[in-house]
Amino acid sequence: MSENRVRARRRMFKTGKIVLSDKAPKVECTVRNLSDTGACLEVSVTFGIPSRFDFICDGVRLPCRVAWIRDKKIGVVFTESSQKRGDLAQRQAAGSLADGTPSFGTVSAVSEG
């Protein structure tokens, strides 16, 4: 499989949320990898996930679009301004959540299988 990403992604194992609408419950997801341009999200079921939604990680809410779906994984591209993407990248680099508690940060030995 060829690499089509604009930026390298950091592997991780964090919790995020998919916002389908402001009135609908948020869908829990696991962030498998992340860059300032997109992410790989793992969900329990991909059925019903729209092509565009908001993604929340570390207190930063970003609009995104689905680039691909495979099994229970969703590749997304962030469509928001570089300022918000930069905020998320800075929090990831600092290794803490929005409330100041430590996060799992990056994990170098996460299996994609």
VENWOFEN-V666688 format. One line per field, one symbol per residue. phi: phi as a letter, one per 30 degrees, with the letter a starting at -180 (. if undefined). psi: psi as a letter, one per 30 degrees, with the letter a starting at -180 (. if undefined). A space follows every 50 residues. Layout:
# VENWOFEN-V666688
phi: ???
psi: ???
This chain:
# VENWOFEN-V666688
phi: .dccddbdccdabbcbbccdadcdddcdbcddaabdcaacccbdbceidd dbacbcbhiccbdbbdcabbhccbcbcdcdedddddedddddddibdedj ddcdidbdccddd
psi: kljgkelkkkklilkakkjelfflkkkklkjelkaffalkkklekfkfkl fklkkkkhgkkkkllkelkkcgkkklkkgllfeeeeeeeeeeefgllegf kklfalkfhkkf.
